[in-house]
Amino acid sequence: MEVIVAKTAGFCFGVERAVDKVYEQIGKTERPIYTYGPIIHNEEVVRDLEEKGVRVIESEEELKALSDGVVVIRSHGVAQAVEEEIQALGLPYVDATCPFVKKIHQLAAESGEQGKVFLLAGDKDHPEVKGILGHCKGENFTVKSNQELVDLLKNHPELRTKPLAFAAQTTFHAGEWEKCLETLKKLCTNAAVFATICNATARRQKEAKTLAQRCDRMIVVGGRDSSNTAKLRDICAEHCETYLIERADELPVFSAGLSVGITAGASTPASIIK
Ligand code: F3S
């Protein structure tokens, strides 16, 4: 049987880096280790870390109550106020913010300093977006779709001529972003655009499609409630018989001679894929 594992299966660079940083700390420090929010949306990894003594803190209140420990900031990043809070507590911390997200923090901070309005395409309730906006001291707005951008420019006509910096959450939908750019081109005269969508997800989906086109069966490994895993399953299912599994013991039995492709969602560790 031919088995082909997608090169882009599983963790993206930023998540892998953040998870590695937590495991590194386990061997390095005697102090309690905390992650600010779950380091990854994968129960097995979070449970494994818990067994090794790593705790998740969910709020600034919990953070303020810490008297000892090392705090790891996850790949989504945090607002500047949270970073300052950790520093004020005098606790050592590891910043595992993905460098691509860090770049948007910088853009947000600079636009405030330069008197520009910072406009972000993204979901205002997402931790990454909250973190980004928490680096912008100037006027800022979030839009989660082109329609919201159109409405914003209608309700705030002054934005059409003001200097704007327009960026996107790293996982923002590429098609919606393109529509937003069209609107901006049509209606605004002074907008600087920063293409900050990360292409890790797009690359994973593209490879899954290519693999599904050449294989007899596809296996997608990932959480049943993970939206990026479900998307991979849908893409593959258009081209061949596809199975979504969470664990190795759910693997179906295939007859000899078939070619089987394997891909995995962004929160699936390499050990589970293997
Ligand atoms: Fe991952 Fe960083 Fe991109 S966390 S999806 S590599 S922005």
Residues whose N, C-alpha, C, O or C-beta is under 5 A from the ligand:
A	BS01	F3S	C12 F13 G14 V15 S75 C98 F100 V101 T170 C198 A200
